[in-house]
């Protein structure tokens, strides 16, 4: 309740809520729109993989631009305004520019789309998170409490997205513009509060790394060990979850329209549970440790992929889909804590960006067209078995290569909570 009296917290929360609403209303069905022959573009797996690969390249470039530019801007919202303008233009761009170009000149449409979508959404997510994290330190509020509203926004629109998509996908795009316009109004008219007089340092540019800092970290062998782990696990899983699962799931029902509606509802419930798990996983880390928690996440990831490879019953697959909620929290949070534990904590944001975010994007560039082609040749479930096999290798790799919590602690030490002593009856 105290946070509700903080204008900067309210501004960050509203920004997250509207940004993820603008994104989630169409992004949750983006892969289905690309592959659906009746209501979408009817692209093959190879074409979809190529599109995602080009998007990843665009995201990587824009991410570097956003990061280094925001360093110089500090607390200014110029880039947030730019991203919001593009969000507000989602409907016109997707309907009148992106779709016609993809159908007439696929490569040109894919390249232009990667630039626009990266500036408006794919790279803007990290930008807005970095800005909000800086605000939280200057204006004294909990960043996690503000970021939670982003998950709520995505979950709320995902609940309606499936029903609207079956009517007309263009409705989803226009609603994306509507929420983007609201986000733009907040960036323009909701001015920053004056910096508190007792703030020790207003220089918060250290939250986002520069290019030299990123390149210099690539000399660390221990960082490459983490990058290899991320590539074999999270990158393969991302391609599976974003490029393949949505259409695989909706095709399990009697009609695709029914599957799309149920997928939207299921996606919404999953995001709500995912937000809940973000609060539970830190307690799990305290009890079992960072590495053990991370390996739990990879284990859940493996079960999720294998479940889709083995079963075709929509009820079973729906339960398997819900494993995504704990899996995301069990992977993301321990990875960040791993960096602060075994590396210099002052560079934790840089290490996370290089070792996880950028490594994932580069992996998507490489894997998206390859796995898309494999899916065209073998089908969904054989491809899922291949992905599951790679993730199993990542699990074994992690057991032997990743450092234990008490091994080479170069950053902030991690202390587990002691197990409560059993009291005899």
C-alpha positions in Angstrom: 0.0 0.0 0.0 2.9 2.3 0.7 4.1 1.9 -2.9 0.8 3.2 -4.2 1.7 6.6 -2.8 4.9 6.7 -4.9 4.2 8.4 -8.3 7.3 6.9 -9.9 6.1 3.4 -8.9 2.7 4.1 -10.4 4.2 5.4 -13.6 6.5 2.4 -14.0 3.6 0.0 -13.2 1.3 1.6 -15.7 4.0 1.6 -18.4 4.6 -2.1 -17.8 0.9 -2.9 -17.8 0.2 -1.2 -21.1 3.4 -2.2 -22.8 2.8 -5.9 -22.2 -0.9 -5.6 -23.0 0.0 -3.9 -26.3 2.5 -6.7 -27.0 0.7 -9.7 -25.7 -2.7 -9.1 -27.5 -1.0 -10.1 -30.8 2.3 -11.6 -30.0 0.7 -14.6 -28.2 -0.8 -15.6 -31.5 2.0 -14.4 -33.8 3.2 -17.9 -34.8 -0.4 -19.1 -35.4 -1.0 -16.0 -37.6 2.1 -16.8 -39.6 1.2 -20.5 -40.2 -2.6 -20.5 -40.3 -3.9 -20.8 -43.9 -7.4 -19.5 -43.3 -6.8 -16.5 -40.9 -3.1 -16.0 -41.4 -0.4 -16.2 -44.0 0.0 -20.0 -44.3 3.8 -19.9 -44.1 5.9 -23.1 -43.8 8.1 -24.0 -40.9 11.2 -23.0 -42.8 9.7 -19.5 -43.6 8.7 -19.0 -40.0 12.1 -20.0 -38.8 13.8 -17.6 -41.2 11.4 -14.8 -40.0 12.3 -15.5 -36.3 16.0 -15.6 -37.2 15.9 -12.2 -38.9 13.9 -10.9 -35.9 16.6 -12.0 -33.6 19.3 -10.3 -35.6 17.2 -7.1 -35.5 16.6 -7.5 -31.7 20.3 -8.0 -31.1 21.3 -4.8 -33.0 18.5 -2.6 -31.5 19.2 -4.0 -28.0 22.8 -2.7 -28.3 21.6 0.7 -29.6 19.0 1.0 -26.8 21.5 0.1 -24.1 24.3 2.4 -25.1 22.0 5.3 -25.9 20.0 5.0 -22.6 23.4 5.2 -20.8 23.7 8.8 -22.0 20.1 9.7 -21.4 20.1 8.5 -17.7 16.5 9.0 -16.4 15.1 10.6 -19.6 12.3 8.8 -21.4 13.2 9.7 -25.1 13.6 6.1 -26.1 10.5 5.0 -24.2 8.6 7.6 -26.2 10.1 6.2 -29.5 9.1 2.7 -28.5 5.6 3.8 -27.6 5.1 5.6 -30.9 5.9 2.4 -32.7 3.5 0.5 -30.4 0.7 2.9 -31.2 1.3 2.2 -35.0 1.1 -1.6 -34.6 -2.3 -1.9 -36.3 -1.5 0.2 -39.4 2.0 -1.4 -39.8 1.0 -5.0 -39.4 -2.1 -4.8 -41.6 -1.1 -2.4 -44.3 2.6 -2.8 -44.5 4.0 -5.9 -42.9 1.4 -8.5 -44.2 1.4 -7.3 -47.8 5.2 -7.1 -47.9 5.6 -10.7 -46.5 3.2 -12.0 -49.1 4.8 -10.1 -52.0 8.4 -9.8 -51.1 9.1 -12.0 -48.1 12.7 -11.1 -47.5 12.1 -7.3 -47.6 9.1 -7.7 -45.3 11.0 -9.8 -42.8 13.9 -7.3 -42.6 11.6 -4.2 -42.3 9.5 -6.1 -39.7 12.5 -7.0 -37.6 13.5 -3.4 -37.4 10.0 -2.1 -36.5 9.2 -5.0 -34.1 12.6 -4.8 -32.4 12.3 -1.0 -31.8 8.7 -1.3 -30.6 8.6 -4.6 -28.7 11.4 -7.2 -28.9 14.2 -5.0 -27.7 12.0 -2.4 -26.0 11.1 -4.8 -23.2 14.7 -4.8 -22.0 14.8 -1.0 -22.4 11.7 -0.4 -20.3 12.9 -2.8 -17.7 16.3 -1.0 -17.5 14.6 2.4 -17.1 12.2 1.1 -14.4 15.1 -0.5 -12.5 16.9 2.8 -12.5 13.8 4.7 -11.3 13.4 2.1 -8.5 16.8 3.0 -7.1 16.4 6.7 -7.4 12.8 7.0 -6.3 12.9 4.2 -3.7 10.4 1.5 -4.7 10.7 -2.2 -5.4 11.4 -2.9 -9.1 9.8 -6.4 -8.9 6.5 -5.0 -7.7 6.3 -2.7 -10.7 7.4 -5.4 -13.2 4.6 -7.7 -11.8 2.1 -5.4 -13.5 3.6 -6.4 -16.9 2.8 -10.0 -16.3 -0.7 -9.1 -15.2 -1.2 -7.0 -18.4 0.0 -9.8 -20.6 -2.2 -12.4 -18.8 -5.3 -10.2 -19.1 -5.0 -9.6 -22.8 -4.0 -13.3 -23.5 -7.4 -14.2 -22.0 -9.2 -12.4 -24.8 -6.7 -12.7 -27.6 -7.8 -16.2 -28.6 -11.4 -15.3 -28.9 -10.7 -12.1 -30.9 -8.2 -13.9 -33.2 -10.9 -16.4 -34.4 -13.1 -13.4 -35.3 -10.4 -11.4 -37.1 -6.7 -11.2 -36.3 -6.8 -7.5 -37.3 -8.7 -6.8 -34.1 -5.7 -8.0 -32.1 -3.4 -5.7 -34.0 -5.7 -2.7 -33.6 -6.0 -3.3 -29.9 -2.2 -3.4 -29.8 -2.3 0.1 -31.2 -4.8 1.2 -28.6 -2.8 0.0 -25.7 0.4 1.5 -27.3 -1.3 4.9 -27.6 -2.2 4.8 -23.9 1.4 3.9 -23.1 2.6 6.8 -25.3 0.3 9.3 -23.5 1.8 8.2 -20.2 5.4 8.7 -21.4 4.6 12.2 -22.8 2.3 13.7 -20.1 3.3 11.9 -16.9 6.5 13.8 -16.0 9.2 12.4 -13.7 9.2 13.4 -10.1 12.2 15.6 -9.0 15.2 13.6 -7.9 15.1 13.3 -4.1 17.6 15.6 -2.4 19.0 12.7 -0.3 19.9 10.7 -3.4 23.6 9.9 -3.2 24.2 9.4 -6.9 22.0 10.1 -9.9 24.4 8.4 -12.2 22.6 5.2 -12.8 24.0 4.5 -16.2 25.8 1.4 -14.9 22.5 -0.6 -15.2 23.0 -0.9 -18.9 26.4 -2.0 -20.3 28.3 -0.4 -23.1 29.6 -2.2 -26.2 33.3 -2.2 -25.0 32.3 -3.7 -21.7 30.3 -6.5 -23.4 33.2 -7.4 -25.8 35.7 -7.4 -23.0 33.7 -10.0 -21.0 33.9 -12.4 -23.9 37.5 -13.2 -22.9 36.2 -15.0 -19.8 36.3 -18.8 -20.2 33.8 -19.3 -17.4 31.4 -17.0 -19.2 31.6 -19.2 -22.3 30.7 -22.2 -20.2 27.5 -20.5 -19.3 26.8 -19.4 -22.9 27.2 -23.0 -24.0 24.7 -24.1 -21.3 22.2 -21.4 -22.4 22.6 -22.3 -26.0 21.9 -26.0 -25.4 18.9 -25.4 -23.1 17.1 -22.0 -23.2 17.7 -21.3 -26.9 16.4 -24.6 -28.1 13.5 -24.3 -25.7 12.6 -20.8 -27.0 12.4 -22.0 -30.6 10.2 -25.0 -29.5 7.9 -22.8 -27.4 7.5 -19.8 -29.7 7.8 -21.2 -33.2 6.3 -24.7 -32.9 4.1 -25.2 -29.8 1.2 -22.8 -30.6 0.2 -24.4 -33.9 0.9 -27.9 -32.6 -1.5 -27.3 -29.7 -4.3 -25.7 -31.7 -4.2 -28.5 -34.2 -5.0 -31.1 -31.4 -8.7 -29.9 -31.3 -11.6 -30.6 -33.6 -11.3 -27.2 -35.1 -8.5 -24.7 -35.0 -10.9 -22.0 -33.8 -11.7 -24.0 -30.7 -8.0 -24.6 -30.1 -7.1 -21.0 -30.5 -9.7 -19.9 -28.0 -8.6 -22.5 -25.4 -4.9 -21.6 -26.1 -5.7 -18.0 -25.3 -7.3 -18.9 -21.9 -4.6 -21.4 -21.1 -1.9 -18.8 -21.9 -3.5 -16.3 -19.6 -3.7 -18.7 -16.7 -0.1 -19.7 -17.3 1.2 -16.2 -17.1 -0.7 -15.6 -13.8 1.0 -18.7 -12.3 4.3 -17.6 -13.8 4.0 -14.3 -11.9 3.3 -16.3 -8.7 6.3 -18.5 -9.2 8.5 -15.4 -9.5 7.8 -14.9 -5.8 8.2 -18.6 -4.8 11.4 -19.4 -6.6 13.6 -17.2 -4.4 12.5 -19.2 -1.5 13.4 -22.4 -3.3 16.8 -21.0 -4.1 17.3 -20.2 -0.4 16.5 -23.7 0.6 18.2 -25.7 -2.1 20.8 -23.4 -3.6 21.3 -21.6 -6.9 22.7 -24.5 -9.1 20.2 -27.0 -7.8 17.3 -24.7 -8.5 18.6 -24.0 -12.0 18.9 -27.7 -12.7 15.3 -28.1 -11.5 14.3 -25.6 -14.1 16.1 -27.6 -16.9 14.5 -30.8 -15.6 11.0 -29.2 -15.8 12.0 -27.9 -19.3 12.9 -31.4 -20.4 9.6 -32.9 -19.1 7.6 -30.2 -20.9 9.2 -30.9 -24.3 9.1 -34.7 -23.8 5.4 -34.5 -22.8 4.6 -32.8 -26.1 6.7 -35.4 -28.0 4.9 -38.3 -26.4 1.3 -37.3 -26.1 -1.4 -35.8 -28.4 -4.3 -35.6 -26.0 -5.3 -31.9 -25.7 -6.0 -32.3 -21.9 -2.6 -33.8 -21.2 -0.8 -31.3 -23.4 -2.7 -28.5 -21.6 -1.3 -29.7 -18.3 2.1 -30.0 -19.9 1.8 -26.4 -21.2 1.4 -25.2 -17.6 4.9 -26.4 -16.8 6.1 -23.4 -18.6 5.1 -21.2 -15.6 7.5 -22.8 -13.0 10.1 -23.5 -15.7 10.6 -19.8 -16.6 11.1 -18.7 -13.0 13.3 -21.7 -12.2 15.6 -20.8 -15.0 15.6 -17.0 -15.2 16.1 -16.1 -11.5 18.9 -18.7 -10.8 20.8 -17.7 -13.9 20.9 -14.1 -12.8 21.9 -15.1 -9.3 24.6 -17.4 -10.7 26.3 -14.4 -12.3 26.3 -12.4 -9.1 27.7 -15.4 -7.2 30.5 -16.5 -9.5 31.4 -13.2 -11.2 32.0 -9.6 -10.2 28.5 -8.4 -9.0 29.2 -4.9 -10.3 28.9 -6.4 -13.8 25.9 -8.6 -13.1 23.6 -6.8 -15.5 26.3 -6.9 -18.2 27.0 -10.5 -17.7 23.3 -11.3 -17.8 22.8 -9.5 -21.0 25.9 -11.0 -22.7 25.7 -14.5 -21.2 21.9 -14.9 -21.4 20.0 -12.4 -23.5 22.5 -11.9 -26.4 23.6 -15.5 -26.4 19.9 -16.5 -26.7 19.3 -14.1 -29.6 22.4 -15.3 -31.5 21.2 -18.9 -30.8 17.8 -18.1 -32.2 19.4 -16.7 -35.4 21.2 -20.0 -36.0 18.5 -22.4 -34.8 15.3 -20.9 -36.0 15.6 -21.7 -39.8 17.3 -25.1 -39.1 14.6 -26.4 -36.7 11.9 -24.9 -38.9 13.2 -27.0 -41.8 13.4 -30.1 -39.6 9.8 -29.6 -38.6 8.8 -29.4 -42.3 10.6 -32.6 -43.0 9.8 -34.7 -40.0 6.7 -33.1 -38.3 6.3 -31.6 -34.9 6.7 -34.6 -32.5 9.9 -36.0 -34.1 11.4 -32.5 -33.9 10.3 -32.3 -30.2 12.3 -35.5 -29.5 15.4 -34.0 -31.1 15.0 -30.8 -29.0 14.4 -32.9 -25.9 17.6 -34.8 -26.6 19.6 -31.6 -26.8 18.1 -30.3 -23.6 19.0 -33.7 -21.9 22.6 -33.1 -23.0 22.4 -29.6 -21.5 21.2 -31.1 -18.2 24.2 -33.4 -18.0 26.5 -30.6 -19.2 25.2 -28.4 -16.4 25.8 -31.0 -13.7 29.5 -31.2 -14.5 30.4 -27.8 -15.9 28.4 -25.3 -13.9 30.0 -24.3 -10.6 28.6 -25.3 -7.2 27.4 -22.5 -4.9 30.5 -22.8 -2.7 33.0 -23.1 -5.6 35.0 -20.0 -6.9 32.8 -17.5 -5.3 34.0 -14.2 -6.8 30.8 -12.2 -6.2 28.2 -12.0 -3.5 28.2 -15.2 -1.4 25.0 -17.1 -1.3 23.8 -18.5 2.0 21.1 -21.1 2.2 18.5 -21.2 4.9 19.3 -24.0 7.4 16.7 -26.7 7.5 14.5 -26.5 10.5 15.4 -29.0 13.1 12.7 -31.7 13.6 11.0 -31.5 17.0 10.2 -34.8 18.6 6.6 -35.3 19.4 
